[in-house]
Amino acid sequence: MAPVKVTMEVGTDGVAVITIFNPPVNALAIPIIAGLKEKWTEATMRNDVKAIVLTGNGGRFSGGFDINVFQKVHANGDTSQMPDVSVDLVVNTMEDGKKPAVAAIEGLALGGGLELALGCHARIAAPRAQLGLPELSLGVMPGFGGTQRLPRLIGLSKAVELMMTSEPIMSEEGKKLGLIDAVVPSSELLKVSRQWALDIAERHKPWMRSLHKTDKIGSLSEAHEILKVAREQVKQTAKNMPQHLACIEVIEEGIIHGGYNGVLKEAKVFKDLVLSDTSKGLVHIFFSQRATSKVPNVTGIGLKPRTVKKVAVIGGGLMGSGIATALALSNTIVILKEINSEFLQKGMKAIEETYEDVSYITANVSGLVARKKLPQDKADKALSMVKGALDYSDFKDVDMVIEAVIENVPLKQKIFSEIEKVCPPHCILATNTSTIDLNIIGENTTSKDRIIGAHFFSPAHIMPLLEIVRTEKTSAQAILDLMAVGKAIKKVPVVVGNCTGFAVNRTFFPYSQGAHILVNLGVDVFRIDTQIASFGLPMGPFQ
C-alpha cells in the first residue's frame, strides 16, 4: 500500500506544489490534514516561495474527508477526533495566508476536497472533473467552510441546490457558474496553475478570498425568499433528515452575520450532526453498499466479468418493461419478448412512456425527459436499443436472458426449458422471481450453473437495489457477470442465497404481517401508516 503523505516541491519559479498522496481518491485522512498544515506553514515561511499550488496524486484532487473517522466517532461518541479544519487550516492557514494559493483540480474534488479548493484563491480544473458537496447524503453537512464559500462563488440558489441534492457537477459547468476560473487540458493543468498563482502574487490577477465575497448572495430579502423555498422543499422531500434544515440554517447564519460567523456555526453543527442517528445509519449504508462488491469465492479469485452486450427480457409488463428500460439506458441491446402482439405493443409503449409521459405511473423514458432527467437525444438512443419479439429467433446471440413473467412455477419451468435450447452456451439464464426457489424453476434444465436470480424492484429503472440470487450450483462467473451488469445499469447488486423470500421479502413479510396483526387488534390503518412514515419510510404498509 502506498504511503499516506503530503509532499511539497518548490520550483525555480518560486511556486510550491503541495500534493496529496492517499490513493485511490486522496481521501483527507487525519495524517493528510496534519501534513497539509505542516507543508502550508513551511511554504508560507520560506523566502524562496512566492505562491502555492495544491493538487492531488494519481489524476484525482480529493474525494473528501476520510469517512472511516466517522465510524470511529460513532463507536465512541468522541468528536474530538474530528480535526478543526474549517478555521484552523482553511481560514487561517490557506485563505488568510500571506501567499496566494491555486487549486489544480483533476478527476474529482468532492466534499472536503472541494472545500479545500474553495479555500484557495483560484481554481483551475481539467475537463470533466467532478465537483460537489455530497455530505448531506451521509447525514452531515459540509464542515470545512463549504456552506459559506459555495454560495459566495456561484450564487445562493444554485449552491443550495447542489448541497441539498448532493449531486456533483462537471468542471465545465463550474466554469460557467464561477466556481472554476479556467478549464485546461490535463497536460497543461500544473503549468497553468503555477502561472496563475504567480500572476496573483504579482497582482496581475485578483487575490480573491471567497469567504469575503458578497456580490453573488443578493439582498437579504432575496436570500430570505430562496431559503424559505428551500425549507419548504426539504420538508416535503427530506422531512426525516435533520441535516438538510441544519445546513440551510448555517447558510443563513453566514448571510445575516457574515461568512466567518457562518464558518464557526458550521463547525459546531457539523459535530452535532456526526453524532446523530441519521448519520450513523447513512454512514453504515455507505460502507455496506461498498461491501456488497466483495463476495467470497466470486470476487478476488482472478475471474473477470464477461462483456454483456445483448440481453433478452421475457415479459413486457410493469417489471419487464422497467428492466428493459434500465438496460437500454446503459447502451445495452434489448430484445423484449411477449406472447402476442397486443402484450408486446403494451410493453413497448410502457418503455416509450417512461421517457415521455410523466403522468403514467410506470413512466420510464419519456417521463425522464419531461422531468429533464434525460436529454432527448439519449432518450431516442435508448429507445432504439429495444427490439420487440414474439418468438426466440433473436435469442441465438444474447449474452443474458431475464425472465420477468408472472409468479407461476409451471410457466417459468417451461420458459427455462425453452431458452436453454435456443440460447448460446455462455448465456446467463436469469429470473426476476421474488420468492420462488430457483432450483424448482430450473428443475427441467441441464445448465444449472447458469441459472441465477436477478430480482429487481419496481419501478425497475429507478429503484437501486438488485438482488442476485445464487443456488449451490450457480457458477462464480455467472454471479460476477450479473454483478457487472447491475453496476453498469447503476444498481447496487447484492448477492443473496436461494431461500424463501431471499433477503428483502424475508424482511418485508414479517413487516407486513405485523401491520395486519395491529389492524386486527383494532389499531387504525392511518395511524400505522403515519407512524411508519414518521419513522422514515416513504410510505406506510397500507398506503
N, C-alpha and C positions, 0 to 999 in steps of 0.2 A: 504494500500500500504506500502510495506517495506521501511524503511528509506534509503535514498541515502547517503552512507558514505564510508569512508576508515578506516579500523581498523588495529591495529598493536599488535601482541603478541610476546613477547621475551621469548624464551625457555631457559631452563637451559644450553643448548649447546651454547648459545650466538648468536643464529640466530633469527633475527627479521622477522616474517612472516607478510607482508603487504598484506591485502586482500581488493579487490574492491567489494563493495555491491551496485549494481544498477540493479536489475532484470528487464527484463528477460535475457538480454545479457550483462549486466555490461557495458553499454554504457558510454563513457568518457564525462559525463556532466561537466559543469564548476565547480560545487562543488567537483566532484570526482578529477579533475585535481588539484584543490587547496588542497584537502585532501592528495593527493599523495605527493605533495611537502612538506607539513607540516610533514607528518609521516616520509618521507625520511630524512628530515633535522634532525628530532628528533633522528632517528636511527643512523645517522652519528655522532651526538654529544654524544650519550650515551656510557659510558665506558663499559657497560656490553654487548654491541652489537659488534660482530665480523664480521658478514656478514648479507646479506638481501636476502629474497626470496619474489618475487612478484607473487601473484596468484589472481584468481577471485572466487567469491562465486557461489554456485549452479551448479558446473560442467562446467562452462564456464569461460574462461580467460577474454576476452573482445571482443565485436563486433565492437569496434571502436568509433570514435568521435560521440558525440550526434548530429545527423543531424537536430534536432529541432533548433539548434543555427543557421544553415544556413538559415532557414526560417525567423528568426528574422533579420538577416543581410540583406536578400533580401528585407524585408519590409521597413527598414530604411536606408540601404546603409552604416551602421556604422560598419566597420570591426574591430573597437577597441574592440568589444565584443568577438573577437576571441583571446584566450589566446596565449601567445608566448611559446608554448610547446616545440618546437624543440630545442631551445637553453637554455631557462630558466630551464626547467625541465629535458629533456632527456640528453642534453650535460653536462651542468654544475652540475646538482644535481645527476643524475643517473650515466652516463657513466664515468665522470671525478671525481666522488665521491671518498672518501677515503676508502670506504668499498665495497667489491665485492658484486654483485647482480646477482641472478639467477632467471629467469622467469620459473615458474611451470605452463605449459600450458595444459589445458584440454578443450575439446569441440570445441572451436574456438578462434582464435586470428586473427582478421581481421582489416584492415585499421590501425587506430591509436593504436589499441590493439596490433597488430603485431609490430608496430613501437616502442612501449614501450618495448616489449620483445627484439627487436634488440638493444635497448639502454642498456640492461643488459649485463653481461659479459659471460653468458652461458644461454642456453635454453634447458629445459628438458620437454618433451611432453608425454602425454598419447597416446595410439593408436588411429589412425583415427581422430586426431584433425585437424580442417581446418585452413589453414594458407594462407593469401592472402592480397593483397593491391588493393581493388576494387574501389579506389577513382575516377578513370577516368570515371567510369560509372555514376558518379554524377556531371560530368562537372568540377571537380577539379583535384588535384593530391595529392600524399602522402605529408603531411605537417608537420610531426613530425620527419623528417630525413630519411624516407624510401627510397627516391630516391638515397641517398648516401650509406646507410648501406647495403641494399639488394645486390647491385652489388658486394660489397666487400666481402660478405659472400658466395654467390653462383655463382659468375661469371656474367659478363655483359650481355651476350646473353640471359641467362635464366631469369635474373632479368628484362630485358626489356620486354621479352615475358610475364611474369606474370603481369607486370604493364599495358602493352598495352591491354591485353585481359581481365583484371580484374578477371581472373579465379583463384580460390583457389587451393591449393594442400593439400594432406594429410601429416601428420607428418612423416609417413614412407618415403615418397619421400623427405621431408625436411631433414631427416637424411642423405640420400644419397647425397644430394646437399651440405650439410654443414651448412644448416640453423639451424638444431636441433642437439644438442650434444648427446642426448640419448633419446630413446623411451622406456618408462617403463610402467607397468600396473598402472591403476588409483590408486589402493590401495597403491602403492609404490611411487607415484609421489612426495608428500611432503617430505617423508623420504629421497629419493634420492636427491632431490633438495637441502635440508638442508645440507646434507653431501657434495654435490658438491660445495656449497658456502663456506663451511668451508675449503675444500681442496684448493680452490682458495686463501682464506685468508692466509692459511699456506704454500702457494707456492707449493703445491703438484700437482696442475693443473694450466694451464696458465691463467693469468689475461688478457683477450683479449678484447680490445676496438675495436669494428668493424669499427668505423669511421677512425681508423688509419691503417687498413689493406690495402695492395695494391697487394698482390700476386695473387689474382684471377681476377684482372682487365685486365691484359695483357699489352702489349706495347701500346703506343699512336696510332701507325698506325693500330694495330688490333682493338682498341676501335673505332677509326675513321671509319673503314670499317663496323663494326657492327652497329654503329649509322647511318651511311649512308643508309644501307639496311633498317633499321627500319623506317627512314624518308620516304623512297620510298614506303614502305608498307602502312604507315599511310596515305600518300597522296592518295592512292587507296581505302583504307578501311574506313578512318575516315576523309575525306577531309574537312568536315564542323565542325570538333570537335577541337577547338584550344588547348584543354588541352593535347592532345597527343603530338603534336610537342613541346609544352611548357615543358612537362615532360622530353622529350629527351634532350632539351637544358639545363635543370637544371642538368640532369645526366652528360652531357658533361662538364658543368662548374666544377663539382667536380673532374672529371678525369683530367682536364687540370690544375686547380688551387688548388686542394686539397679538401678533404671532408668537412672541416669547412666552406670554402667559398661556397661550394655547398649547405650546410645547410642554410646559410644566404640567398642565392639567392632563394632557395626553399621556404623559409618563405615569401619572398616578392611576388614571382609569385603566390603562393597559394592564398594569399589575393586578388590579382588581378583577379584570376580565379573565386573566390567565387562570385564576383560581375558581372560576365559575364552572358549574356542572356542564354548561353548554360547551365550553372549551374542552373540558375533559372528554366529552362524548365525541366531538368533532375531530379532535386530535387522535383519539382511538380509531375512528373511522379512517382517517388519513393513513395511519400505519397499517391498519387491517387491509385496506384496498391494495396497498403495495405488497403485502404478504401473500395475496392471492396469486401473484405471478410466480411464486415458488412452490412447486408441487413435488413432493418426494417421489423419486423414481420416474419422473417425467421431465422436469426441467433440470438442468445441471448434469445430465448424463451424456452429453455430447450430441444429442439429436438436434436437428434444425427443422423448423416448420417448413412444410412444402407450400409452394405457391398455389393459392386457390383463386382462379380467375373466373370460373363459371359455376354457378350454384343453381340447382333446381329447387323450387319451393312447391310442394304439393298441397293445394288448398288455398283458395283466394279469399277466404273470409276475413274477419277482423284481424286475426293473428297473422295469417299467411300474407295478407297484403302489407301489413306493417313490417314483417320480416323482409319482404321483397323490397320495400322502400328503404329500409336501413342498409341493405346490401347495395342497392343501386346508388345510393348517396355516397358510397365509398368506392365507386367506379368498378363494381363487380357486375359481370354479365349475369342476368337472372332469367331463368325460364319459370314462368308461373303456370302450373298445370291445374286444370279443373276438369270435372267430369262431363260438363256440357257447355255449350257456347253461352247460355244465359248466365250461369255462375261465373264463367270466365270474364264476361263483359263487366259484371258487377265488381269482380276483383280488380280488374284493370282500372275501372272507374274510381274505385276507392283509392288506389295509388295516385291517380291523377289529381283527385280532390285533395289529397294530402298536401299537394303543392299549391293548390289554387283556392279551395273553398274553406275558409276559416270557420264557417258556421257548421260544417259537418263534424260531428263529434269524433270520428276517427280520421279526420282530415290529416293526410300525410303531407304530400309535397306541395300542393298549391296553397295550403294553409301556411306553410313555412314561408312561401313567397309573400303572401298577404301580410304576414307579421314581420316582413323584412328580415327573416332569419336566414333566407336563402336567396341569392341572386337569381334572376330569371334564366340566365344562360346555364347556370349549374342545374337548375330545375329541369330545363329542356334536355340537358345531357343525361341526367338521372333517368328521366322517362324513356329516353332512347335505349337505355341499358336493359329494359324489361321487355321480354317477348312472351306472349301467351301461347299455351299449348293445350291440346285435348288428348294427346297420347304421349308415348315415351320416345318418339322418334328423335327428339332433340337431347335425349339423356345420354347418348353414346359417348360424349366427351365432357361430361360435367365432372367437377372435382368433388362436389358435395351435393347431397340431397337432404333437404329439411322437410320432413313430413309434418304438416300442420292441419290435419283434418280433425273431425270431432273425436271425443274420447270414447272410441268404440274398438274394443280389442280385436274382434274378427276382421274389421276393416283395416286396421293398422297391420295386422299379420299378413293380410292379402297384399297390401301395398309393398311391404318389405320383401315378400317373396318375389314380387314382380320386378322391383327395381334392382334387386341383386342380380337378376338375369340380364338386364339391359345396360346397366352402368359399367364403366371400366373398372378393372380390378383395384385400382388405387382409390376409388371414390368412397368418401366417408358417408355412411348411412345414418342420418340423424333424425330424431323425433322430437317434436316440441311438446310431448306429453307432460302434464303437470303432476300426475300421480301414478300412472301405470308402470308396473315392473317392466324394465327393458328386456329382461330375459324372456318374458312372456311375449312381448312384441316381436322379438327376433327368433322365436321358437322354431319357425319353419325355414330358417336360413342356415347356410353353412359358413357365412363370413362374420362370425360373431365378434371378431377382433375389430371390425369396422363399425359396429353398432354403438351409438352413443346418444346421449340426450342433449338437446340444445333447447333448453326451456327459457323462452323469452317471456316478458311481462308486458301487459297491454297498457298503453299503445306501444308496440314493439319498436317503433322508430324513435321513441322518446325515452322510455324507461331504461336506465343504465345497466340494470343487472341482467346477467346471462348465467343461468345455472348450467354447468356442464356435468352431465350425469354419466358416470362410468360404471360398467359392470366389472366383474372379476376378469373378464376376457377382453375388455376393450384395450387396444394397444396404446402404448405411450405415445406413438406417433400420431394416432387419431386425436388423442387428447390435446397434444401440443398444437396440431394443425387448427383445431377448433378454438383454442385459446388465442391463436394468432388472428383468426378471423374475427373473434369477438373484439379484440383490441383495435383491429382495422376499422370496425364499424362503431367505434367509440363506446363500447360496452365495458363493464367490469366483469370479466369472466371468473366465476367461482366454481371450482371443481368439487363435486359432492358425490357421495356414494349412492348406489341404487337401492333405495329403501322407500317405504311408504311416505309419500309427500316430499321426498328429497329434503331440502333444507327449509325453503320458505314456507311451504304448506305444512310442514311439521310444526311450524310456529303459528301459522295462520289458523289451523284447525282448532286448537285449544283456545286461541284468542276469540274466534267466532263463537265457539261453544260457550265460553264464559259469558259473553254478551247475552246469548239466548237464555242461559240459566238465570241471569239477573232479571230479564224480562218476565220469565215465568215466576219469579219471586215477587213480581209486582213493580219493579223499577221502570220508570218511564223511558221509552226508547230515546227521546230527545235529550233527556238528562245524560244518558250513557254516551251518546254521540258528542254532546257538549264537553263532557269530561275528557273524552279521548282527544278531541281537538285541542282542548286546553293543555293536555299533556304534551302535544307537539305533533301528532299525526295530522296529515292534511284533511282527513275526514274520518267520521266515526264508522263503525262496522255496519250500521243500518243505512246510513246515507249512501 
